[in-house]
Amino acid sequence: MQPTAGSDLPHTRSRSPHWLITGAALAALLAAAALVRPADAADPAPGPPAGPDPTQARYPVDCGPWELKVTDRAEADFDADGQAETVAVVRCATGAGTPPSGMFVVAHPADPGGAPRVAMTLVEPADQHSVDALTVRRGTIAATLRGYSTPEVPRCCPDRELDVRWRWQNGAFTRDTVGAAGAPV
């Protein structure tokens, strides 16, 4: 006997118990799959420990009455000593214009319990550059430096930029120019 149009067979109607049983079976299957792993699977290798907190370091920057602000950061173990360093971009939080940035490599404290220390200065705030687009890949630091062609250019609107990178070589960072948009800063 054929069902008539518009009528369902009793076994084709899903009801709440059907969905509860299906959901429970699926959850049990997923839980079992999460617990099973190949016998030769190894735990993932831990990466280097986190770099020091750049907000805790003391920078050679005088902000006068304004607060010093960390605007960007990246971490890597540049010197392969098993401890990551932090590259920090800082500037004075003046609330107006574009104050110059400084870029520093921050290392773990020399004494346990001490503050992180500035190990190297990559960009001096006195050079009047803003630092943008900070990245660290395979031990190379890359950033864009923005600056001004003359003192008359408003501090909100840098008119020069330069893409640079630093590589760790022979115990120090060396700076290379990657490419420039506009004249060098």
C-alpha positions in Angstrom: 0.0 0.0 0.0 1.4 3.4 -1.0 1.1 6.4 1.4 -1.1 9.1 0.1 0.2 12.5 -0.7 0.7 14.7 2.4 0.9 11.7 4.9 4.1 10.6 6.6 5.1 7.2 7.5 5.4 6.7 11.3 9.1 6.1 11.3 9.9 9.2 9.3 8.7 11.7 11.9 11.4 12.8 14.3 10.4 13.6 17.9 12.3 14.9 20.9 13.5 11.4 22.1 15.0 10.8 18.7 17.0 14.1 18.8 18.1 13.5 22.4 19.4 10.0 21.6 21.2 11.3 18.4 22.8 14.2 20.4 24.0 11.9 23.2 25.5 9.4 20.7 27.3 12.2 18.8 28.7 13.7 22.1 29.9 10.2 23.2 31.6 9.7 19.8 33.4 13.2 20.0 34.5 12.6 23.6 36.0 9.2 22.6 37.8 10.7 19.6 39.3 13.4 21.8 40.8 10.9 24.2 42.3 8.7 21.5 45.7 9.5 20.0 48.3 7.5 18.2 50.8 5.7 20.4 53.8 7.4 18.8 52.3 10.9 19.1 54.5 13.2 21.2 53.5 16.2 23.2 54.1 19.4 21.3 57.4 21.0 22.0 57.2 23.9 24.2 58.2 27.3 22.7 60.5 29.7 24.4 59.2 31.3 27.6 57.3 34.5 27.2 59.2 37.7 26.9 59.3 40.2 29.7 56.4 42.5 30.3 57.4 45.7 28.6 55.1 47.8 30.8 57.4 47.0 33.8 60.6 48.2 32.2 62.2 51.7 32.8 62.9 53.4 29.5 65.3 56.2 28.8 62.4 58.5 27.8 61.4 61.7 29.5 57.7 62.3 29.1 57.5 65.3 31.5 54.0 65.4 32.9 52.6 62.7 30.6 52.5 59.0 31.0 54.7 56.6 29.0 52.6 54.2 26.9 53.7 50.9 25.3 51.9 51.0 21.9 53.1 47.8 20.4 55.2 44.7 21.3 56.5 41.5 19.8 58.5 38.6 21.3 61.3 36.3 20.1 64.5 34.6 21.4 67.0 36.6 19.4 70.2 35.5 21.1 69.1 31.8 21.4 69.6 31.7 25.1 66.3 30.0 25.8 64.6 33.2 27.0 62.5 35.4 24.8 63.1 39.1 24.6 60.4 41.7 24.0 60.6 44.4 21.4 58.5 47.4 22.7 57.4 50.5 20.9 56.8 53.3 23.4 55.8 57.0 23.3 54.5 59.7 25.6 50.7 59.7 25.9 50.3 63.4 25.2 46.7 63.2 23.8 47.5 65.4 20.8 49.5 65.1 17.6 51.8 62.2 17.0 54.5 62.1 19.7 57.8 60.4 18.6 58.2 56.8 19.4 61.1 54.8 20.8 61.7 51.2 20.0 63.6 49.1 22.6 64.6 45.4 23.1 63.6 44.5 26.7 65.3 41.5 28.3 64.5 39.6 31.5 65.8 41.1 34.7 69.4 40.3 35.6 68.3 39.6 39.2 65.3 37.3 39.9 62.4 39.4 41.0 63.8 42.6 39.4 62.3 44.7 36.7 62.8 43.9 33.0 65.7 45.9 31.6 66.2 47.7 28.3 69.0 45.8 26.6 69.1 47.8 23.4 67.6 50.9 21.8 66.6 50.4 18.1 64.8 53.8 17.6 65.6 56.9 19.7 62.6 59.1 20.5 64.9 62.1 19.9 65.1 61.1 16.2 61.4 62.3 15.9 60.0 59.1 14.2 56.8 57.3 14.7 57.0 53.5 14.6 54.3 51.5 12.8 53.7 48.0 11.6 56.1 46.2 14.0 56.6 42.5 13.2 59.0 39.8 14.3 59.6 36.8 12.1 62.4 34.3 12.3 64.4 36.5 14.5 64.1 39.6 12.3 62.4 42.8 13.5 60.6 44.8 10.8 58.9 48.2 11.2 57.9 51.3 9.3 59.4 54.6 10.5 57.4 57.7 9.8 58.9 61.2 10.0 58.8 64.8 8.8 60.7 66.6 6.0 60.8 69.9 7.9 59.8 71.3 11.3 56.9 73.1 9.6 55.1 69.8 8.8 52.3 69.3 11.4 53.1 66.6 13.9 49.8 64.9 13.1 50.8 64.1 9.6 54.2 62.5 8.9 55.2 63.1 5.2 58.2 60.6 5.1 58.4 56.9 5.7 61.0 54.2 5.6 60.7 50.4 6.0 63.5 49.0 8.0 64.5 45.7 9.6 67.0 44.6 12.3 68.8 41.3 12.4 70.7 39.8 15.3 74.3 39.3 14.1 77.5 38.8 16.2 75.9 39.9 19.4 74.1 43.0 18.2 71.2 44.1 16.0 72.1 45.5 12.6 69.7 47.8 10.7 68.9 47.4 7.0 66.6 49.6 4.8 64.1 47.4 3.1 62.3 49.9 0.9 61.0 53.4 1.2 57.8 55.2 0.2 58.8 58.8 -0.3 62.2 60.1 0.7 64.1 58.5 3.6 63.6 59.7 7.1 
